[in-house]
Amino acid sequence: MKAYINYPQPHITIHRSADCAEFQKQHKSNQRFLVVNASNIKQVLMDFANDKYRFGPSQKYNDLWLDISLETPNHEEGFVYVIHSIVSVRYTRFQNAPFNYHC
């Protein structure tokens, strides 16, 4: 599963399949891309909680891709919701950010 987090126009898009045409449209070179799996999930959560992954209006910080490989699709989707909760505390723009789903 891949998830796209956009800051300037707050929204989160979940792509259930890497073959999703919408994923191909949204993914551009030089974007931040974070791989999440069972071996690094704890560290990734701590990094988000400690504001390692910042968001802002500059090109460097305006979005982030998550490439998530966990035990089940439900775990992967749940992880995105946890990340949303964490970033919403520091970045109030995310509090009402809509979720979009593709493929």
FIKERO-988574 format. One record per atom (N, C-alpha, C): atom name; x, y, z. Coordinates in steps of 0.02 Angstrom, whole numbers. Layout:
{atom = CA | east = X | north = Y | up = Z}
...
***
This chain:
{atom = N | east = 43 | north = -58 | up = 0}
{atom = CA | east = 0 | north = 0 | up = 0}
{atom = C | east = 45 | north = 61 | up = 0}
{atom = N | east = 23 | north = 112 | up = -36}
{atom = CA | east = 58 | north = 175 | up = -36}
{atom = C | east = 9 | north = 229 | up = -14}
{atom = N | east = 34 | north = 276 | up = 26}
{atom = CA | east = -8 | north = 331 | up = 49}
{atom = C | east = 29 | north = 396 | up = 34}
{atom = N | east = -9 | north = 445 | up = 11}
{atom = CA | east = 18 | north = 510 | up = -6}
{atom = C | east = -10 | north = 561 | up = 43}
{atom = N | east = 34 | north = 598 | up = 76}
{atom = CA | east = 14 | north = 649 | up = 123}
{atom = C | east = 33 | north = 717 | up = 93}
{atom = N | east = -17 | north = 759 | up = 82}
{atom = CA | east = -5 | north = 825 | up = 52}
{atom = C | east = -19 | north = 878 | up = 104}
{atom = N | east = 27 | north = 925 | up = 110}
{atom = CA | east = 18 | north = 978 | up = 160}
{atom = C | east = -15 | north = 1041 | up = 133}
{atom = N | east = 8 | north = 1069 | up = 77}
{atom = CA | east = -21 | north = 1134 | up = 56}
{atom = C | east = -97 | north = 1132 | up = 48}
{atom = N | east = -121 | north = 1078 | up = 19}
{atom = CA | east = -193 | north = 1066 | up = 13}
{atom = C | east = -206 | north = 1002 | up = 52}
{atom = N | east = -213 | north = 1007 | up = 118}
{atom = CA | east = -212 | north = 948 | up = 161}
{atom = C | east = -259 | north = 893 | up = 139}
{atom = N | east = -230 | north = 836 | up = 123}
{atom = CA | east = -268 | north = 776 | up = 108}
{atom = C | east = -220 | north = 716 | up = 110}
{atom = N | east = -249 | north = 658 | up = 118}
{atom = CA | east = -212 | north = 596 | up = 118}
{atom = C | east = -245 | north = 550 | up = 68}
{atom = N | east = -204 | north = 521 | up = 25}
{atom = CA | east = -230 | north = 475 | up = -25}
{atom = C | east = -199 | north = 407 | up = -14}
{atom = N | east = -241 | north = 357 | up = -10}
{atom = CA | east = -218 | north = 288 | up = -1}
{atom = C | east = -226 | north = 251 | up = -67}
{atom = N | east = -171 | north = 222 | up = -89}
{atom = CA | east = -170 | north = 182 | up = -151}
{atom = C | east = -159 | north = 109 | up = -129}
{atom = N | east = -210 | north = 69 | up = -138}
{atom = CA | east = -206 | north = 0 | up = -115}
{atom = C | east = -162 | north = -43 | up = -160}
{atom = N | east = -150 | north = -21 | up = -222}
{atom = CA | east = -109 | north = -60 | up = -269}
{atom = C | east = -57 | north = -14 | up = -301}
{atom = N | east = 4 | north = -39 | up = -308}
{atom = CA | east = 57 | north = 1 | up = -340}
{atom = C | east = 42 | north = 11 | up = -414}
{atom = N | east = -2 | north = -29 | up = -442}
{atom = CA | east = -21 | north = -23 | up = -513}
{atom = C | east = -74 | north = 30 | up = -524}
{atom = N | east = -97 | north = 61 | up = -471}
{atom = CA | east = -150 | north = 111 | up = -475}
{atom = C | east = -129 | north = 169 | up = -521}
{atom = N | east = -170 | north = 185 | up = -569}
{atom = CA | east = -156 | north = 240 | up = -616}
{atom = C | east = -150 | north = 306 | up = -579}
{atom = N | east = -189 | north = 316 | up = -527}
{atom = CA | east = -185 | north = 379 | up = -489}
{atom = C | east = -118 | north = 385 | up = -453}
{atom = N | east = -90 | north = 330 | up = -430}
{atom = CA | east = -24 | north = 331 | up = -398}
{atom = C | east = 27 | north = 356 | up = -449}
{atom = N | east = 24 | north = 330 | up = -509}
{atom = CA | east = 71 | north = 349 | up = -561}
{atom = C | east = 65 | north = 424 | up = -576}
{atom = N | east = 5 | north = 452 | up = -574}
{atom = CA | east = -5 | north = 523 | up = -587}
{atom = C | east = 24 | north = 567 | up = -532}
{atom = N | east = 15 | north = 545 | up = -469}
{atom = CA | east = 36 | north = 587 | up = -412}
{atom = C | east = 110 | north = 582 | up = -397}
{atom = N | east = 141 | north = 526 | up = -414}
{atom = CA | east = 211 | north = 516 | up = -396}
{atom = C | east = 257 | north = 553 | up = -445}
{atom = N | east = 298 | north = 598 | up = -418}
{atom = CA | east = 345 | north = 636 | up = -458}
{atom = C | east = 415 | north = 627 | up = -429}
{atom = N | east = 465 | north = 640 | up = -470}
{atom = CA | east = 533 | north = 632 | up = -445}
{atom = C | east = 549 | north = 682 | up = -390}
{atom = N | east = 598 | north = 666 | up = -351}
{atom = CA | east = 623 | north = 708 | up = -296}
{atom = C | east = 573 | north = 720 | up = -240}
{atom = N | east = 524 | north = 676 | up = -232}
{atom = CA | east = 479 | north = 680 | up = -175}
{atom = C | east = 506 | north = 638 | up = -118}
{atom = N | east = 487 | north = 657 | up = -58}
{atom = CA | east = 506 | north = 616 | up = 0}
{atom = C | east = 467 | north = 550 | up = -4}
{atom = N | east = 502 | north = 496 | up = 9}
{atom = CA | east = 472 | north = 430 | up = 3}
{atom = C | east = 499 | north = 389 | up = 61}
{atom = N | east = 454 | north = 364 | up = 104}
{atom = CA | east = 473 | north = 328 | up = 164}
{atom = C | east = 445 | north = 257 | up = 160}
{atom = N | east = 490 | north = 208 | up = 166}
{atom = CA | east = 470 | north = 138 | up = 167}
{atom = C | east = 456 | north = 118 | up = 239}
{atom = N | east = 398 | north = 86 | up = 250}
{atom = CA | east = 378 | north = 64 | up = 317}
{atom = C | east = 363 | north = -11 | up = 314}
{atom = N | east = 395 | north = -48 | up = 360}
{atom = CA | east = 382 | north = -120 | up = 364}
{atom = C | east = 387 | north = -142 | up = 437}
{atom = N | east = 379 | north = -207 | up = 447}
{atom = CA | east = 377 | north = -232 | up = 516}
{atom = C | east = 443 | north = -219 | up = 553}
{atom = N | east = 498 | north = -216 | up = 518}
{atom = CA | east = 562 | north = -207 | up = 552}
{atom = C | east = 576 | north = -135 | up = 572}
{atom = N | east = 542 | north = -86 | up = 541}
{atom = CA | east = 557 | north = -16 | up = 558}
{atom = C | east = 497 | north = 24 | up = 582}
{atom = N | east = 439 | north = -8 | up = 590}
{atom = CA | east = 378 | north = 29 | up = 607}
{atom = C | east = 385 | north = 66 | up = 673}
{atom = N | east = 415 | north = 35 | up = 722}
{atom = CA | east = 422 | north = 68 | up = 787}
{atom = C | east = 464 | north = 131 | up = 780}
{atom = N | east = 520 | north = 127 | up = 744}
{atom = CA | east = 563 | north = 186 | up = 735}
{atom = C | east = 527 | north = 240 | up = 695}
{atom = N | east = 490 | north = 221 | up = 643}
{atom = CA | east = 453 | north = 270 | up = 603}
{atom = C | east = 402 | north = 307 | up = 646}
{atom = N | east = 366 | north = 270 | up = 688}
{atom = CA | east = 318 | north = 303 | up = 732}
{atom = C | east = 352 | north = 351 | up = 780}
{atom = N | east = 409 | north = 331 | up = 807}
{atom = CA | east = 445 | north = 375 | up = 852}
{atom = C | east = 470 | north = 437 | up = 814}
{atom = N | east = 493 | north = 427 | up = 753}
{atom = CA | east = 517 | north = 483 | up = 712}
{atom = C | east = 460 | north = 533 | up = 698}
{atom = N | east = 401 | north = 508 | up = 682}
{atom = CA | east = 344 | north = 553 | up = 671}
{atom = C | east = 327 | north = 589 | up = 736}
{atom = N | east = 327 | north = 553 | up = 791}
{atom = CA | east = 310 | north = 584 | up = 856}
{atom = C | east = 361 | north = 638 | up = 875}
{atom = N | east = 423 | north = 629 | up = 853}
{atom = CA | east = 477 | north = 677 | up = 869}
{atom = C | east = 486 | north = 729 | up = 813}
{atom = N | east = 438 | north = 732 | up = 768}
{atom = CA | east = 437 | north = 782 | up = 714}
{atom = C | east = 496 | north = 778 | up = 666}
{atom = N | east = 520 | north = 718 | up = 654}
{atom = CA | east = 574 | north = 709 | up = 605}
{atom = C | east = 549 | north = 724 | up = 535}
{atom = N | east = 486 | north = 706 | up = 521}
{atom = CA | east = 457 | north = 717 | up = 455}
{atom = C | east = 413 | north = 779 | up = 459}
{atom = N | east = 441 | north = 834 | up = 439}
{atom = CA | east = 407 | north = 899 | up = 443}
{atom = C | east = 367 | north = 914 | up = 380}
{atom = N | east = 318 | north = 958 | up = 388}
{atom = CA | east = 277 | north = 980 | up = 333}
{atom = C | east = 275 | north = 1055 | up = 331}
{atom = N | east = 274 | north = 1083 | up = 272}
{atom = CA | east = 272 | north = 1155 | up = 263}
{atom = C | east = 259 | north = 1173 | up = 191}
{atom = N | east = 255 | north = 1238 | up = 177}
{atom = CA | east = 236 | north = 1260 | up = 110}
{atom = C | east = 292 | north = 1256 | up = 58}
{atom = N | east = 353 | north = 1240 | up = 77}
{atom = CA | east = 407 | north = 1235 | up = 29}
{atom = C | east = 406 | north = 1167 | up = -6}
{atom = N | east = 436 | north = 1164 | up = -65}
{atom = CA | east = 436 | north = 1102 | up = -104}
{atom = C | east = 468 | north = 1045 | up = -65}
{atom = N | east = 517 | north = 1060 | up = -24}
{atom = CA | east = 552 | north = 1009 | up = 14}
{atom = C | east = 507 | north = 975 | up = 65}
{atom = N | east = 458 | north = 1011 | up = 92}
{atom = CA | east = 417 | north = 985 | up = 147}
{atom = C | east = 342 | north = 980 | up = 132}
{atom = N | east = 321 | north = 991 | up = 70}
{atom = CA | east = 249 | north = 996 | up = 58}
{atom = C | east = 213 | north = 929 | up = 49}
{atom = N | east = 250 | north = 874 | up = 44}
{atom = CA | east = 216 | north = 810 | up = 39}
{atom = C | east = 263 | north = 753 | up = 59}
{atom = N | east = 234 | north = 694 | up = 67}
{atom = CA | east = 272 | north = 635 | up = 86}
{atom = C | east = 235 | north = 573 | up = 63}
{atom = N | east = 272 | north = 527 | up = 33}
{atom = CA | east = 244 | north = 462 | up = 14}
{atom = C | east = 263 | north = 410 | up = 67}
{atom = N | east = 216 | north = 368 | up = 85}
{atom = CA | east = 230 | north = 310 | up = 128}
{atom = C | east = 220 | north = 247 | up = 86}
{atom = N | east = 271 | north = 205 | up = 84}
{atom = CA | east = 266 | north = 140 | up = 51}
{atom = C | east = 263 | north = 89 | up = 108}
{atom = N | east = 202 | north = 64 | up = 121}
{atom = CA | east = 189 | north = 25 | up = 181}
{atom = C | east = 181 | north = -49 | up = 165}
{atom = N | east = 220 | north = -91 | up = 198}
{atom = CA | east = 215 | north = -164 | up = 191}
{atom = C | east = 210 | north = -195 | up = 260}
{atom = N | east = 149 | north = -205 | up = 283}
{atom = CA | east = 138 | north = -236 | up = 348}
{atom = C | east = 100 | north = -302 | up = 339}
{atom = N | east = 81 | north = -333 | up = 393}
{atom = CA | east = 52 | north = -400 | up = 391}
{atom = C | east = -12 | north = -406 | up = 350}
{atom = N | east = -56 | north = -357 | up = 357}
{atom = CA | east = -120 | north = -359 | up = 321}
{atom = C | east = -137 | north = -289 | up = 294}
{atom = N | east = -180 | north = -286 | up = 244}
{atom = CA | east = -203 | north = -220 | up = 221}
{atom = C | east = -235 | north = -178 | up = 276}
{atom = N | east = -270 | north = -211 | up = 323}
{atom = CA | east = -299 | north = -174 | up = 379}
{atom = C | east = -246 | north = -142 | up = 423}
{atom = N | east = -191 | north = -178 | up = 435}
{atom = CA | east = -135 | north = -149 | up = 473}
{atom = C | east = -106 | north = -89 | up = 436}
{atom = N | east = -98 | north = -96 | up = 371}
{atom = CA | east = -69 | north = -42 | up = 331}
{atom = C | east = -113 | north = 20 | up = 333}
{atom = N | east = -178 | north = 10 | up = 323}
{atom = CA | east = -224 | north = 67 | up = 324}
{atom = C | east = -227 | north = 98 | up = 395}
{atom = N | east = -227 | north = 56 | up = 445}
{atom = CA | east = -227 | north = 80 | up = 514}
{atom = C | east = -165 | north = 122 | up = 529}
{atom = N | east = -109 | north = 102 | up = 502}
{atom = CA | east = -47 | north = 140 | up = 511}
{atom = C | east = -55 | north = 211 | up = 484}
{atom = N | east = -86 | north = 217 | up = 426}
{atom = CA | east = -97 | north = 284 | up = 397}
{atom = C | east = -139 | north = 327 | up = 443}
{atom = N | east = -190 | north = 298 | up = 473}
{atom = CA | east = -232 | north = 336 | up = 520}
{atom = C | east = -193 | north = 357 | up = 582}
{atom = N | east = -148 | north = 315 | up = 605}
{atom = CA | east = -107 | north = 333 | up = 663}
{atom = C | east = -61 | north = 391 | up = 644}
{atom = N | east = -30 | north = 387 | up = 586}
{atom = CA | east = 13 | north = 442 | up = 563}
{atom = C | east = -28 | north = 507 | up = 558}
{atom = N | east = -88 | north = 502 | up = 531}
{atom = CA | east = -131 | north = 560 | up = 526}
{atom = C | east = -143 | north = 590 | up = 596}
{atom = N | east = -157 | north = 549 | up = 645}
{atom = CA | east = -168 | north = 573 | up = 713}
{atom = C | east = -107 | north = 608 | up = 741}
{atom = N | east = -48 | north = 581 | up = 727}
{atom = CA | east = 14 | north = 610 | up = 753}
{atom = C | east = 27 | north = 678 | up = 721}
{atom = N | east = 23 | north = 682 | up = 655}
{atom = CA | east = 39 | north = 745 | up = 622}
{atom = C | east = -15 | north = 798 | up = 634}
{atom = N | east = -76 | north = 777 | up = 648}
{atom = CA | east = -130 | north = 825 | up = 661}
{atom = C | east = -120 | north = 864 | up = 725}
{atom = N | east = -82 | north = 836 | up = 772}
{atom = CA | east = -69 | north = 870 | up = 835}
{atom = C | east = -24 | north = 931 | up = 822}
{atom = N | east = 27 | north = 923 | up = 782}
{atom = CA | east = 74 | north = 977 | up = 769}
{atom = C | east = 51 | north = 1022 | up = 712}
{atom = N | east = 19 | north = 993 | up = 662}
{atom = CA | east = -2 | north = 1030 | up = 602}
{atom = C | east = -78 | north = 1029 | up = 599}
{atom = N | east = -108 | north = 1082 | up = 626}
{atom = CA | east = -182 | north = 1083 | up = 632}
{atom = C | east = -216 | north = 1080 | up = 564}
{atom = N | east = -181 | north = 1098 | up = 510}
{atom = CA | east = -211 | north = 1094 | up = 443}
{atom = C | east = -233 | north = 1022 | up = 428}
{atom = N | east = -199 | north = 973 | up = 458}
{atom = CA | east = -215 | north = 903 | up = 444}
{atom = C | east = -276 | north = 878 | up = 483}
{atom = N | east = -299 | north = 915 | up = 532}
{atom = CA | east = -353 | north = 889 | up = 575}
{atom = C | east = -414 | north = 870 | up = 536}
{atom = N | east = -433 | north = 907 | up = 486}
{atom = CA | east = -492 | north = 891 | up = 446}
{atom = C | east = -475 | north = 869 | up = 376}
{atom = N | east = -413 | north = 847 | up = 367}
{atom = CA | east = -391 | north = 826 | up = 300}
{atom = C | east = -432 | north = 766 | up = 277}
{atom = N | east = -460 | north = 770 | up = 217}
{atom = CA | east = -498 | north = 712 | up = 192}
{atom = C | east = -452 | north = 656 | up = 170}
{atom = N | east = -480 | north = 595 | up = 173}
{atom = CA | east = -446 | north = 536 | up = 148}
{atom = C | east = -477 | north = 517 | up = 81}
{atom = N | east = -435 | north = 504 | up = 32}
{atom = CA | east = -457 | north = 480 | up = -33}
{atom = C | east = -430 | north = 410 | up = -42}
{atom = N | east = -468 | north = 368 | up = -76}
{atom = CA | east = -448 | north = 299 | up = -87}
{atom = C | east = -447 | north = 283 | up = -161}
{atom = N | east = -394 | north = 249 | up = -182}
{atom = CA | east = -388 | north = 228 | up = -252}
{atom = C | east = -368 | north = 155 | up = -253}
{atom = N | east = -387 | north = 121 | up = -305}
{atom = CA | east = -367 | north = 51 | up = -319}
{atom = C | east = -358 | north = 10 | up = -257}
***
